[in-house]
C-alpha cells in the first residue's frame, strides 16, 4: 500500500512484476522504459535505479516490495558478512 509520499506508480510497477515474471528482465535491460511506462515520478527514479533498502523504504514502499525490487535488480537486500563470523565464535 502506498503512503502519501509514495506514488502509487511504484507499487503498481512492482505488483505488475509480481504478476508478470517475464517483465522482470526489463529492470536490467530497459529500466528507464519500465519506469516511464508506469509513470514513476522523476524524483523517485534515481532511488529506484540505485537506492538501497533504507532509501526505498523512505519512499514509503512496502517492505516486501523493497526486498523483491532489490533482488530483481541484483542488489543485496541486506548487509552481508562472512560466514566465518559464526564459525569463529564457536568453541
Backbone as XML, in Angstrom:
<?xml version="1.0"?>
<chain id="A" units="angstrom">
  <residue number="1" name="UNK">
    <atom name="N" x="0.843" y="-1.180" z="0.000"/>
    <atom name="CA" x="0.000" y="0.000" z="0.000"/>
    <atom name="C" x="0.885" y="1.238" z="0.000"/>
  </residue>
  <residue number="2" name="UNK">
    <atom name="N" x="0.606" y="2.170" z="-0.868"/>
    <atom name="CA" x="1.401" y="3.388" z="-0.981"/>
    <atom name="C" x="1.022" y="4.378" z="0.116"/>
  </residue>
  <residue number="3" name="UNK">
    <atom name="N" x="2.011" y="5.126" z="0.552"/>
    <atom name="CA" x="1.746" y="6.188" z="1.510"/>
    <atom name="C" x="1.558" y="7.479" z="0.735"/>
  </residue>
  <residue number="4" name="UNK">
    <atom name="N" x="1.252" y="8.561" z="1.439"/>
    <atom name="CA" x="1.054" y="9.853" z="0.785"/>
    <atom name="C" x="2.324" y="10.304" z="0.072"/>
  </residue>
  <residue number="5" name="UNK">
    <atom name="N" x="3.501" y="9.907" z="0.590"/>
    <atom name="CA" x="4.761" y="10.306" z="-0.016"/>
    <atom name="C" x="5.128" y="9.467" z="-1.223"/>
  </residue>
  <residue number="6" name="UNK">
    <atom name="N" x="4.563" y="8.307" z="-1.332"/>
    <atom name="CA" x="4.941" y="7.383" z="-2.387"/>
    <atom name="C" x="3.916" y="7.369" z="-3.497"/>
  </residue>
  <residue number="7" name="UNK">
    <atom name="N" x="4.387" y="7.525" z="-4.724"/>
    <atom name="CA" x="3.445" y="7.423" z="-5.825"/>
    <atom name="C" x="2.942" y="5.991" z="-5.952"/>
  </residue>
  <residue number="8" name="UNK">
    <atom name="N" x="1.682" y="5.859" z="-6.220"/>
    <atom name="CA" x="1.136" y="4.507" z="-6.394"/>
    <atom name="C" x="1.780" y="3.827" z="-7.589"/>
  </residue>
  <residue number="9" name="UNK">
    <atom name="N" x="2.404" y="4.615" z="-8.474"/>
    <atom name="CA" x="3.067" y="4.052" z="-9.645"/>
    <atom name="C" x="4.143" y="3.046" z="-9.254"/>
  </residue>
  <residue number="10" name="UNK">
    <atom name="N" x="4.861" y="3.302" z="-8.169"/>
    <atom name="CA" x="5.915" y="2.385" z="-7.736"/>
    <atom name="C" x="5.296" y="1.050" z="-7.339"/>
  </residue>
  <residue number="11" name="UNK">
    <atom name="N" x="4.237" y="1.093" z="-6.555"/>
    <atom name="CA" x="3.587" y="-0.158" z="-6.163"/>
    <atom name="C" x="2.927" y="-0.834" z="-7.350"/>
  </residue>
  <residue number="12" name="UNK">
    <atom name="N" x="2.340" y="-0.059" z="-8.237"/>
    <atom name="CA" x="1.741" y="-0.644" z="-9.444"/>
    <atom name="C" x="2.802" y="-1.367" z="-10.264"/>
  </residue>
  <residue number="13" name="UNK">
    <atom name="N" x="3.966" y="-0.759" z="-10.388"/>
    <atom name="CA" x="5.070" y="-1.363" z="-11.127"/>
    <atom name="C" x="5.481" y="-2.696" z="-10.513"/>
  </residue>
  <residue number="14" name="UNK">
    <atom name="N" x="5.704" y="-2.700" z="-9.219"/>
    <atom name="CA" x="6.158" y="-3.919" z="-8.550"/>
    <atom name="C" x="5.067" y="-4.986" z="-8.581"/>
  </residue>
  <residue number="15" name="UNK">
    <atom name="N" x="3.811" y="-4.604" z="-8.392"/>
    <atom name="CA" x="2.717" y="-5.568" z="-8.481"/>
    <atom name="C" x="2.634" y="-6.177" z="-9.880"/>
  </residue>
  <residue number="16" name="UNK">
    <atom name="N" x="2.886" y="-5.364" z="-10.893"/>
    <atom name="CA" x="2.913" y="-5.888" z="-12.261"/>
    <atom name="C" x="4.015" y="-6.934" z="-12.410"/>
  </residue>
  <residue number="17" name="UNK">
    <atom name="N" x="5.190" y="-6.654" z="-11.858"/>
    <atom name="CA" x="6.299" y="-7.589" z="-11.961"/>
    <atom name="C" x="6.059" y="-8.872" z="-11.176"/>
  </residue>
  <residue number="18" name="UNK">
    <atom name="N" x="5.314" y="-8.778" z="-10.085"/>
    <atom name="CA" x="4.934" y="-9.986" z="-9.342"/>
    <atom name="C" x="4.063" y="-10.868" z="-10.237"/>
  </residue>
  <residue number="19" name="UNK">
    <atom name="N" x="3.109" y="-10.241" z="-10.928"/>
    <atom name="CA" x="2.156" y="-10.976" z="-11.759"/>
    <atom name="C" x="2.719" y="-11.366" z="-13.123"/>
  </residue>
  <residue number="20" name="UNK">
    <atom name="N" x="3.771" y="-10.668" z="-13.566"/>
    <atom name="CA" x="4.312" y="-10.883" z="-14.911"/>
    <atom name="C" x="5.822" y="-11.096" z="-14.817"/>
  </residue>
  <residue number="21" name="UNK">
    <atom name="N" x="6.249" y="-12.260" z="-14.376"/>
    <atom name="CA" x="7.675" y="-12.502" z="-14.160"/>
    <atom name="C" x="8.552" y="-12.249" z="-15.390"/>
  </residue>
  <residue number="22" name="UNK">
    <atom name="N" x="8.023" y="-12.450" z="-16.583"/>
    <atom name="CA" x="8.827" y="-12.238" z="-17.791"/>
    <atom name="C" x="9.289" y="-10.789" z="-17.916"/>
  </residue>
  <residue number="23" name="UNK">
    <atom name="N" x="8.532" y="-9.849" z="-17.384"/>
    <atom name="CA" x="8.892" y="-8.433" z="-17.470"/>
    <atom name="C" x="9.979" y="-8.030" z="-16.474"/>
  </residue>
  <residue number="24" name="UNK">
    <atom name="N" x="10.331" y="-8.906" z="-15.546"/>
    <atom name="CA" x="11.371" y="-8.565" z="-14.566"/>
    <atom name="C" x="12.708" y="-8.315" z="-15.239"/>
  </residue>
  <residue number="25" name="UNK">
    <atom name="N" x="12.945" y="-8.935" z="-16.379"/>
    <atom name="CA" x="14.198" y="-8.727" z="-17.113"/>
    <atom name="C" x="14.348" y="-7.269" z="-17.538"/>
  </residue>
  <residue number="26" name="UNK">
    <atom name="N" x="13.236" y="-6.556" z="-17.681"/>
    <atom name="CA" x="13.289" y="-5.144" z="-18.076"/>
    <atom name="C" x="14.001" y="-4.280" z="-17.044"/>
  </residue>
  <residue number="27" name="UNK">
    <atom name="N" x="14.054" y="-4.732" z="-15.808"/>
    <atom name="CA" x="14.765" y="-3.977" z="-14.775"/>
    <atom name="C" x="16.224" y="-3.817" z="-15.174"/>
  </residue>
  <residue number="28" name="UNK">
    <atom name="N" x="16.775" y="-4.838" z="-15.811"/>
    <atom name="CA" x="18.187" y="-4.799" z="-16.207"/>
    <atom name="C" x="18.382" y="-4.350" z="-17.652"/>
  </residue>
  <residue number="29" name="UNK">
    <atom name="N" x="17.379" y="-4.545" z="-18.496"/>
    <atom name="CA" x="17.553" y="-4.245" z="-19.918"/>
    <atom name="C" x="16.921" y="-2.930" z="-20.362"/>
  </residue>
  <residue number="30" name="UNK">
    <atom name="N" x="15.874" y="-2.486" z="-19.688"/>
    <atom name="CA" x="15.188" y="-1.251" z="-20.087"/>
    <atom name="C" x="14.505" y="-0.612" z="-18.880"/>
  </residue>
  <residue number="31" name="UNK">
    <atom name="N" x="15.286" y="-0.341" z="-17.853"/>
    <atom name="CA" x="14.713" y="0.211" z="-16.625"/>
    <atom name="C" x="14.052" y="1.558" z="-16.868"/>
  </residue>
  <residue number="32" name="UNK">
    <atom name="N" x="14.692" y="2.416" z="-17.660"/>
    <atom name="CA" x="14.093" y="3.726" z="-17.919"/>
    <atom name="C" x="12.728" y="3.585" z="-18.587"/>
  </residue>
  <residue number="33" name="UNK">
    <atom name="N" x="12.631" y="2.677" z="-19.549"/>
    <atom name="CA" x="11.352" y="2.444" z="-20.215"/>
    <atom name="C" x="10.297" y="1.914" z="-19.262"/>
  </residue>
  <residue number="34" name="UNK">
    <atom name="N" x="10.714" y="1.033" z="-18.368"/>
    <atom name="CA" x="9.793" y="0.463" z="-17.390"/>
    <atom name="C" x="9.287" y="1.535" z="-16.425"/>
  </residue>
  <residue number="35" name="UNK">
    <atom name="N" x="10.192" y="2.369" z="-15.932"/>
    <atom name="CA" x="9.801" y="3.443" z="-15.017"/>
    <atom name="C" x="8.879" y="4.444" z="-15.721"/>
  </residue>
  <residue number="36" name="UNK">
    <atom name="N" x="9.184" y="4.724" z="-16.969"/>
    <atom name="CA" x="8.337" y="5.647" z="-17.734"/>
    <atom name="C" x="6.960" y="5.027" z="-17.990"/>
  </residue>
  <residue number="37" name="UNK">
    <atom name="N" x="6.934" y="3.757" z="-18.339"/>
    <atom name="CA" x="5.671" y="3.052" z="-18.611"/>
    <atom name="C" x="4.707" y="3.147" z="-17.438"/>
  </residue>
  <residue number="38" name="UNK">
    <atom name="N" x="5.240" y="3.062" z="-16.209"/>
    <atom name="CA" x="4.387" y="3.117" z="-15.017"/>
    <atom name="C" x="4.325" y="4.521" z="-14.413"/>
  </residue>
  <residue number="39" name="UNK">
    <atom name="N" x="4.880" y="5.482" z="-15.130"/>
    <atom name="CA" x="4.827" y="6.894" z="-14.747"/>
    <atom name="C" x="5.375" y="7.151" z="-13.344"/>
  </residue>
  <residue number="40" name="UNK">
    <atom name="N" x="6.494" y="6.476" z="-13.046"/>
    <atom name="CA" x="7.181" y="6.725" z="-11.782"/>
    <atom name="C" x="7.783" y="8.122" z="-11.881"/>
  </residue>
  <residue number="41" name="UNK">
    <atom name="N" x="7.483" y="8.996" z="-10.932"/>
    <atom name="CA" x="7.983" y="10.374" z="-10.998"/>
    <atom name="C" x="9.508" y="10.440" z="-11.057"/>
  </residue>
  <residue number="42" name="UNK">
    <atom name="N" x="10.003" y="11.420" z="-11.778"/>
    <atom name="CA" x="11.454" y="11.632" z="-11.902"/>
    <atom name="C" x="12.127" y="11.680" z="-10.535"/>
  </residue>
  <residue number="43" name="UNK">
    <atom name="N" x="11.483" y="12.295" z="-9.567"/>
    <atom name="CA" x="12.071" y="12.447" z="-8.230"/>
    <atom name="C" x="12.355" y="11.106" z="-7.555"/>
  </residue>
  <residue number="44" name="UNK">
    <atom name="N" x="11.696" y="10.035" z="-7.985"/>
    <atom name="CA" x="11.877" y="8.716" z="-7.373"/>
    <atom name="C" x="12.735" y="7.786" z="-8.221"/>
  </residue>
  <residue number="45" name="UNK">
    <atom name="N" x="13.009" y="8.163" z="-9.444"/>
    <atom name="CA" x="13.701" y="7.247" z="-10.359"/>
    <atom name="C" x="15.133" y="6.943" z="-9.939"/>
  </residue>
  <residue number="46" name="UNK">
    <atom name="N" x="15.858" y="7.923" z="-9.443"/>
    <atom name="CA" x="17.240" y="7.662" z="-9.015"/>
    <atom name="C" x="17.272" y="6.649" z="-7.877"/>
  </residue>
  <residue number="47" name="UNK">
    <atom name="N" x="16.328" y="6.756" z="-6.964"/>
    <atom name="CA" x="16.262" y="5.797" z="-5.855"/>
    <atom name="C" x="15.902" y="4.409" z="-6.380"/>
  </residue>
  <residue number="48" name="UNK">
    <atom name="N" x="14.995" y="4.344" z="-7.332"/>
    <atom name="CA" x="14.634" y="3.047" z="-7.907"/>
    <atom name="C" x="15.822" y="2.434" z="-8.647"/>
  </residue>
  <residue number="49" name="UNK">
    <atom name="N" x="16.650" y="3.277" z="-9.270"/>
    <atom name="CA" x="17.811" y="2.784" z="-10.015"/>
    <atom name="C" x="18.939" y="2.334" z="-9.098"/>
  </residue>
  <residue number="50" name="UNK">
    <atom name="N" x="19.210" y="3.110" z="-8.042"/>
    <atom name="CA" x="20.438" y="2.902" z="-7.275"/>
    <atom name="C" x="20.246" y="2.816" z="-5.765"/>
  </residue>
  <residue number="51" name="UNK">
    <atom name="N" x="19.069" y="3.120" z="-5.267"/>
    <atom name="CA" x="18.861" y="3.172" z="-3.831"/>
    <atom name="C" x="18.973" y="1.816" z="-3.158"/>
  </residue>
  <residue number="52" name="UNK">
    <atom name="N" x="19.345" y="1.871" z="-1.918"/>
    <atom name="CA" x="19.428" y="0.659" z="-1.105"/>
    <atom name="C" x="18.131" y="0.495" z="-0.304"/>
  </residue>
  <residue number="53" name="UNK">
    <atom name="N" x="18.093" y="-0.506" z="0.514"/>
    <atom name="CA" x="16.884" y="-0.861" z="1.259"/>
    <atom name="C" x="16.270" y="0.328" z="1.995"/>
  </residue>
  <residue number="54" name="UNK">
    <atom name="N" x="17.075" y="1.051" z="2.759"/>
    <atom name="CA" x="16.539" y="2.164" z="3.541"/>
    <atom name="C" x="16.069" y="3.313" z="2.655"/>
  </residue>
  <residue number="55" name="UNK">
    <atom name="N" x="16.767" y="3.532" z="1.544"/>
    <atom name="CA" x="16.364" y="4.592" z="0.614"/>
    <atom name="C" x="14.986" y="4.290" z="0.023"/>
  </residue>
  <residue number="56" name="UNK">
    <atom name="N" x="14.787" y="3.046" z="-0.379"/>
    <atom name="CA" x="13.498" y="2.635" z="-0.942"/>
    <atom name="C" x="12.400" y="2.703" z="0.119"/>
  </residue>
  <residue number="57" name="UNK">
    <atom name="N" x="12.724" y="2.281" z="1.322"/>
    <atom name="CA" x="11.738" y="2.313" z="2.408"/>
    <atom name="C" x="11.314" y="3.745" z="2.716"/>
  </residue>
  <residue number="58" name="UNK">
    <atom name="N" x="12.253" y="4.690" z="2.627"/>
    <atom name="CA" x="11.918" y="6.090" z="2.884"/>
    <atom name="C" x="10.911" y="6.639" z="1.874"/>
  </residue>
  <residue number="59" name="UNK">
    <atom name="N" x="10.836" y="6.023" z="0.699"/>
    <atom name="CA" x="9.818" y="6.431" z="-0.278"/>
    <atom name="C" x="8.432" y="5.939" z="0.131"/>
  </residue>
  <residue number="60" name="UNK">
    <atom name="N" x="8.390" y="5.051" z="1.137"/>
    <atom name="CA" x="7.115" y="4.503" z="1.577"/>
    <atom name="C" x="6.754" y="3.215" z="0.882"/>
  </residue>
  <residue number="61" name="UNK">
    <atom name="N" x="7.720" y="2.609" z="0.205"/>
    <atom name="CA" x="7.468" y="1.342" z="-0.478"/>
    <atom name="C" x="7.350" y="0.255" z="0.573"/>
  </residue>
  <residue number="62" name="UNK">
    <atom name="N" x="6.344" y="-0.587" z="0.419"/>
    <atom name="CA" x="6.116" y="-1.694" z="1.344"/>
    <atom name="C" x="7.386" y="-2.547" z="1.434"/>
  </residue>
  <residue number="63" name="UNK">
    <atom name="N" x="7.728" y="-2.994" z="2.627"/>
    <atom name="CA" x="8.948" y="-3.763" z="2.859"/>
    <atom name="C" x="9.083" y="-4.989" z="1.980"/>
  </residue>
  <residue number="64" name="UNK">
    <atom name="N" x="7.993" y="-5.704" z="1.774"/>
    <atom name="CA" x="8.028" y="-6.891" z="0.921"/>
    <atom name="C" x="8.399" y="-6.503" z="-0.505"/>
  </residue>
  <residue number="65" name="UNK">
    <atom name="N" x="7.887" y="-5.376" z="-0.970"/>
    <atom name="CA" x="8.192" y="-4.913" z="-2.319"/>
    <atom name="C" x="9.624" y="-4.405" z="-2.419"/>
  </residue>
  <residue number="66" name="UNK">
    <atom name="N" x="10.130" y="-3.817" z="-1.356"/>
    <atom name="CA" x="11.523" y="-3.366" z="-1.338"/>
    <atom name="C" x="12.441" y="-4.553" z="-1.574"/>
  </residue>
  <residue number="67" name="UNK">
    <atom name="N" x="12.215" y="-5.630" z="-0.840"/>
    <atom name="CA" x="13.055" y="-6.823" z="-0.969"/>
    <atom name="C" x="12.961" y="-7.392" z="-2.374"/>
  </residue>
  <residue number="68" name="UNK">
    <atom name="N" x="11.741" y="-7.505" z="-2.896"/>
    <atom name="CA" x="11.564" y="-8.015" z="-4.262"/>
    <atom name="C" x="12.331" y="-7.150" z="-5.258"/>
  </residue>
  <residue number="69" name="UNK">
    <atom name="N" x="12.179" y="-5.836" z="-5.157"/>
    <atom name="CA" x="12.844" y="-4.926" z="-6.087"/>
    <atom name="C" x="14.360" y="-5.086" z="-6.022"/>
  </residue>
  <residue number="70" name="UNK">
    <atom name="N" x="14.904" y="-5.167" z="-4.826"/>
    <atom name="CA" x="16.346" y="-5.314" z="-4.681"/>
    <atom name="C" x="16.832" y="-6.629" z="-5.273"/>
  </residue>
  <residue number="71" name="UNK">
    <atom name="N" x="16.117" y="-7.697" z="-5.025"/>
    <atom name="CA" x="16.507" y="-8.998" z="-5.582"/>
    <atom name="C" x="16.456" y="-8.959" z="-7.100"/>
  </residue>
  <residue number="72" name="UNK">
    <atom name="N" x="15.347" y="-8.483" z="-7.650"/>
    <atom name="CA" x="15.196" y="-8.458" z="-9.102"/>
    <atom name="C" x="16.206" y="-7.546" z="-9.771"/>
  </residue>
  <residue number="73" name="UNK">
    <atom name="N" x="16.623" y="-6.481" z="-9.095"/>
    <atom name="CA" x="17.574" y="-5.548" z="-9.702"/>
    <atom name="C" x="19.026" y="-5.927" z="-9.401"/>
  </residue>
  <residue number="74" name="UNK">
    <atom name="N" x="19.211" y="-7.042" z="-8.706"/>
    <atom name="CA" x="20.559" y="-7.549" z="-8.469"/>
    <atom name="C" x="21.322" y="-6.853" z="-7.369"/>
  </residue>
  <residue number="75" name="UNK">
    <atom name="N" x="20.607" y="-6.193" z="-6.476"/>
    <atom name="CA" x="21.254" y="-5.520" z="-5.349"/>
    <atom name="C" x="20.988" y="-6.311" z="-4.075"/>
  </residue>
  <residue number="76" name="UNK">
    <atom name="N" x="21.935" y="-6.302" z="-3.149"/>
    <atom name="CA" x="21.690" y="-7.033" z="-1.897"/>
    <atom name="C" x="20.543" y="-6.404" z="-1.118"/>
  </residue>
  <residue number="77" name="UNK">
    <atom name="N" x="19.744" y="-7.256" z="-0.504"/>
    <atom name="CA" x="18.607" y="-6.767" z="0.266"/>
    <atom name="C" x="18.964" y="-6.494" z="1.719"/>
  </residue>
  <residue number="78" name="UNK">
    <atom name="N" x="20.123" y="-6.964" z="2.141"/>
    <atom name="CA" x="20.585" y="-6.688" z="3.493"/>
    <atom name="C" x="22.108" y="-6.799" z="3.526"/>
  </residue>
  <residue number="79" name="UNK">
    <atom name="N" x="22.741" y="-6.159" z="4.498"/>
    <atom name="CA" x="24.202" y="-6.214" z="4.570"/>
    <atom name="C" x="24.680" y="-7.655" z="4.768"/>
  </residue>
  <residue number="80" name="UNK">
    <atom name="N" x="25.791" y="-7.953" z="4.152"/>
    <atom name="CA" x="26.346" y="-9.299" z="4.283"/>
    <atom name="C" x="27.635" y="-9.260" z="5.082"/>
  </residue>
  <residue number="81" name="UNK">
    <atom name="N" x="27.931" y="-10.377" z="5.704"/>
    <atom name="CA" x="29.184" y="-10.508" z="6.410"/>
    <atom name="C" x="29.635" y="-11.950" z="6.235"/>
  </residue>
  <residue number="82" name="UNK">
    <atom name="N" x="30.908" y="-12.222" z="6.415"/>
    <atom name="CA" x="31.417" y="-13.566" z="6.138"/>
    <atom name="C" x="30.810" y="-14.611" z="7.067"/>
  </residue>
  <residue number="83" name="UNK">
    <atom name="N" x="30.603" y="-15.792" z="6.505"/>
    <atom name="CA" x="30.057" y="-16.900" z="7.293"/>
    <atom name="C" x="31.023" y="-17.275" z="8.422"/>
  </residue>
  <residue number="84" name="UNK">
    <atom name="N" x="32.291" y="-16.950" z="8.240"/>
    <atom name="CA" x="33.266" y="-17.257" z="9.292"/>
    <atom name="C" x="32.904" y="-16.549" z="10.593"/>
  </residue>
  <residue number="85" name="UNK">
    <atom name="N" x="32.108" y="-15.491" z="10.518"/>
    <atom name="CA" x="31.656" y="-14.802" z="11.721"/>
    <atom name="C" x="31.025" y="-15.797" z="12.694"/>
  </residue>
  <residue number="86" name="UNK">
    <atom name="N" x="30.251" y="-16.740" z="12.177"/>
    <atom name="CA" x="29.599" y="-17.737" z="13.033"/>
    <atom name="C" x="30.603" y="-18.791" z="13.506"/>
  </residue>
  <residue number="87" name="UNK">
    <atom name="N" x="31.406" y="-19.262" z="12.583"/>
    <atom name="CA" x="32.312" y="-20.356" z="12.931"/>
    <atom name="C" x="33.431" y="-19.886" z="13.846"/>
  </residue>
  <residue number="88" name="UNK">
    <atom name="N" x="33.883" y="-18.656" z="13.686"/>
    <atom name="CA" x="34.965" y="-18.135" z="14.537"/>
    <atom name="C" x="34.518" y="-17.993" z="15.978"/>
  </residue>
  <residue number="89" name="UNK">
    <atom name="N" x="33.233" y="-17.887" z="16.199"/>
    <atom name="CA" x="32.708" y="-17.697" z="17.552"/>
    <atom name="C" x="32.441" y="-19.024" z="18.259"/>
  </residue>
  <residue number="90" name="UNK">
    <atom name="N" x="32.466" y="-20.116" z="17.511"/>
    <atom name="CA" x="32.208" y="-21.434" z="18.116"/>
    <atom name="C" x="33.465" y="-21.950" z="18.807"/>
  </residue>
  <residue number="91" name="UNK">
    <atom name="N" x="33.294" y="-22.533" z="19.959"/>
    <atom name="CA" x="34.446" y="-23.106" z="20.680"/>
    <atom name="C" x="34.171" y="-24.521" z="21.057"/>
  </residue>
</chain>
